[in-house]
Amino acid sequence: MFERDKKSIISLLFAWNETVLPQILPALILVLVMSTAFSSLIYFNVIKIATFPTISFSIFGVILSIFLGFKNTACYDRWWEARKLWGTLIASSRHILRETLLLTKSYRVLILNYLILFSSVLRYRLRNTPLNADLLSNYSFLSDSDIKILLEQKNPPQFILEKIQHVLITALKEQAVTDIIYNQINTHITDLGNVQAGCDRIKDSPLPYSYSVLLHRAVYCFCFILPFSLETTLGIGTPFLVGLIAYLFLGLDALSTQLEEPFSLNINGLPLDKMVSNIEYEMNKDLLN
């Protein structure tokens, strides 16, 4: 996902990159070609067809709009919940950054490094990117044995949180941190675990496949049969209205499909790379001071 300039009306009207238009363009062109050919044949009396009742298409369109609106709302809710979860992750990391100031430097450096690793590994997990030694070698505080153990874990983010918990318990036993500070930091570690659980739930529980397929087929069927309803009213101007309606329905269908997967690399996915980089910057900046 990228930041976009929304101040210019002209740029919004003619935007091409980072929109759903390139994705739906082949289907949109096919609908326009079919509509143009059909309208031309009728207009020049090459073929004749019976008049189709407009009310039937109107009812179909209204019902389709309701279900398409429901899907877009459900998909946007998934996207927004994912964004809130990552907002909680960033906030919890900053809380830990401040509250570990009372720890000795060795414990604090280790916890902050694990926090950086947690956000990065969670990003890879949500994007179904397999962990490997090359990715983990960028974290200098990890030894070869640490990397090997981490790669063997079925749930690496959870394992990293356990390591942070172990560091805190060790610091508490050695009286390097008070009970109050330990409980405060532990609360934020719990929040990070809840963030991961919420993200896993979104990733592993998409909208029912049969529902998405049914709605997708209904959208395309409606767009392809639309010229039969409008031609008797608009004549040769049918392709223009058909193209506009098809763009709206096909675009909303494509947009909801992208929002359904907020952690993906599509144009409307969450900017996980940027958020992870911000966490790394804040942590490393503090460690260098």
N, C-alpha and C positions, 0 to 999 in steps of 0.2 A: 504494500500500500504506500502511496506517495502523497505528499502535500501538494495541493492544487490551488491555483489562483482562481477564485470564484468572484472576483470583483468586476470583471469585464463581462457584460451581457453577450457581446459578440463572440468572445472566446468560448462561452458556455454553449451558444447555439451551434457553433461550428467545430466543437471539440471532436477529436477523432481518437487520438491515443488515450489509453487508460479509460476507455468506455466499452460498453458491451456491443457497440455497433459493429466492430470488425468480426465479432463472434457470430452475430446473427445475420450478417450481410448476405451470405450464400442463400439462406432460406428466404430472406427478404427479397432478393433479386428473383428467385424462383416464383414467389407469389406475384410480384409485379409483372413478370413475363407472362405468366398464365393469365393474369387478369387483363393485361393489354391484348393478348391474342384473343381471348374469349370476347372481350368487348368489341374488338375490331370486326370479328366474324359476325357478331350480331348487328353491329352498326351498318355494315355493308350488305346485310341481308344474305350472307353466305349460309348461315344456319338460323334456325328459329327454335326457340324453346318456350315452354309454358312458363307463365309467371309464377314465381315462388312467393309464398306468403311471407311478408316481411316480419310479421309478429313472431314466427317461429325462430328466426335468427336473432330477433331482439331478446327473446326469453333465453336462448342459448348464450348470448353475449352477457346478459345480466348474471346468470348463474355462474358462468366462467369467471366473470370479474370478481364475484364474491369469493370463490375458492382460490383464485389467484391472489387476491388481497390477503386472505388468511395465510397462504403460504409465505408471502412476503413478510407479513407481520411475525410469523413464527421464526423465519430465518433471520430477520433483523434482531429479534430478541436473543437468539443464539449469539449473534455477532456482538451485541451490546453487552451481554453477560460476560463474554470472553474478554472484552475490553475492560470491564470493571474488575475482573479477576486479576488481570495483569496490572491494573492500577493499584490493587491491594498488594501485589507482589512488590511493586516499586516502593510503595509507602512503607511496607514492613521492612524492606531492606534499609531504608533511610532511618527508621526507628532503631534498628539494630546497630547501624553505623554510629549513631549518637550514643546509645546506651552502653556500647562496648568501650567507650572512652575510659571507663573505670577499671577495665581489665588491664593486666600487664600486656606489654607490647607483643610478646610471642603468641599469647592466646588470641589477642585481637586480630593480628595479622592472619592467623590461621582461619579464624571464623569468617573474616571478610573475603578471603580467597575462596573459601567454600561457598559463600554466597554468590560470588561471581560465577563459579562453576555451576551452581544449582540453576541459575537463570538460563545459562547457555545450554546445559544438558536438557532442561525442560523444553526449551525451544526445539531442539533436535527431536525429542520424543514426540512432541505434538505435530511435527511435520513428517514423522515417520522416516527420519534420516538416521540410518544406522551409525552408532558410535564406532569410532576406530581409533587406533593409536595416534594417527596423524592429527586428528581433531583435538585430542586430549594433550598432545605434546606441547600445545601452545600455553599450557598452564604449568609454569616452571616449578611450582611448589609440589607438584605430583611426581613421585618417583616412578620408576618403571614397574615396581611391584604394585604401587597404588593404581596405576593405569590398568594393569592386568586384572586386578581385583574388581575394579569398576566396570570393566568390559564384560566381566562374568555375571554381573547383576542383571536380573530381569527388570528391575525398576531402579535405574541409576539415580533419579532425583530423590527418591525416598531414602536410598542408601546415603546420599550426601547429607540429607537432613539428620540422619542417624549419627553421622560423623560429627556434625555440628553439636548435636546433643551430647555426644561423648566428650567433646572438648569442654563444654560448659560444666558437665558433671565433674570432670577432672579438676577444673578451676575451682569449683565449689569445695571439693574435698581438700584441696590445697589452700583453701581460704584466700584464693586470689580474687574472689567475688563474693559479695554478700548475698544472703537469701533473697532480699528484696530485688536486687538487680538480676539475680538468676531467674526469678519468677517473671520479671518483666520481659527479659529476653526470650525466655521459654514460651511466653504467650505469643510473641511474634513468630517464633519457629512453628508453633501450632498453626498460625495463620498461613504460613507458607505451605504447610501440608494440606490445608483446606483449599488453597489456591490450586495446587496440583490435582487434588481430587475433583474439583470443579471443572478444570480444563480437560481432564481425562474423560469425565462424563460427557462433555460437549463433543469431544473428538470421537468417542466410541458409540454415541447415540444420535446418529443423524435422523432426519425425517424418514418415516417409513418409505422404503423403496417403491412399493406398489403405488403409494399415493403420488409420489413424484412422477412416476412413469405415466400414470393415468392423466394427471394434469398436463404433463408435457404433450402427450398425444392429443388431448382435447384442444390445446392452444393451436397446434399445427393444423388440426382438422378444421377448426373454425376459420383460420386464416385462408386455407385453401378453398373452402366453399363460400367464403364471403362474397366473391364477385357474382355468384349466382343470385344473391339477394339484392345487391345494389345496382346491378346493370339496368334493370327495368326502370329505375328511378333516375340514375345519373348518366346513363348512356356511355359515351366515349370518355367521360370524366371519371369513370369508375376506378381506374388504376390509382388515381391520386388519393382518394379517400381510403381505398383498400391498403395502399402502401403505408399511410399514416396509422391506421388501426393495427395493421400487422406489426409495424415497428413498436407500438406501445405494448401489445400483448407479448410478442416475442422478446422484447427487451426486458419486460418485467419478469418473464419466466427465466431468462438467462441471469438477470441480476439476483433473483432469489437463490438460484443455484450457487452463485458465487458467495453470497452472504451465509449460506448454510455451512460453509467450511471456513470459519474465521481464521484458522491457523495456516491455511494453505498459502501458496505463493502467487495466487491470482491477484488481479489488480485491486480487488476490494478486500484482500486479506489484511489482517492486522500487521502493523510494522514491527514484528518481533525483533528483527535485527537491530533496528534503531533503539528499541527499548532496552535490549540487552547491552548495547553499546553505551547507553546512558548510565546504566547500572555500573558497568565496568569503569567508566570514566569517573563517576563519583567515588567509587571505592578506591581506585588506584590513586586518585588525586589526594584522598585523605591519607592513604598509606605512605605516600611520598613526603608528606609534611612532617 
